[in-house]
């Protein structure tokens, strides 16, 4: 009897949260799906059935093809750069350096900054001006005699997204470092000592022992960084504004919905973003739950 009362009390306590999730997440997802299948254009709601036409028109749109290409470039550079730099920083901190706490906080600090602030700072650092108007990184390269490294950054045709990804790498590599450092500290020291006794070099230890054992950490970081890159919006707008060369689905969704009032098309883009993120998150959650159940 007491146990039943506790169960009822627990349900009452969490019911507001459950209700909020049902309304503000799943109900809105359902509403967005309905809008994406409608002919809604303009301020007046129009739920006339349009089937999958919004999606088929979207896939035939050259702008959306540019968005997909830009997203793939950004995701590839951002994820690979964050993983590599984060792992390198974690390995350095794992060597027992003096002042580890200070450096760990220093590397993690950018994560506490919003993408808007990061974008404003990196917009100045990546100022593409040349000649006598050098500033930011280009001016630094000029001072140290590395003029060949001066770049047009995000205004570079086709690969401007890779330059914007540098700002995201700066912000999230510290988070990746924290994940890898926790993973390294969880590996028994006896394994490393045994490998050293067998004559393995430091590089061989990390390549054949540490990295395989860090595979779950790498997978987690890959999923987290990957789903963030698919939804990128504010960083690009803060650095370069809304340009077709640097367009991504989130920017297209904003302009289609709030600038062009194509609510049906905007909702269709939102649903595609949801599906792409779910394609990353759901298999990872299933894999994690399955692994925990086996343990």
Helices and strands as residue ranges (DSSP letters): H 2-21, I 22-27, H 28-36, H 53-59, H 62-93, H 100-109, G 110-112, H 115-125, G 131-133, H 136-143, G 147-149, G 153-155, H 160-186, H 189-197, H 202-205, I 206-210, H 211-213, H 215-230, H 234-240, G 244-246, H 249-254, I 255-259, H 263-294
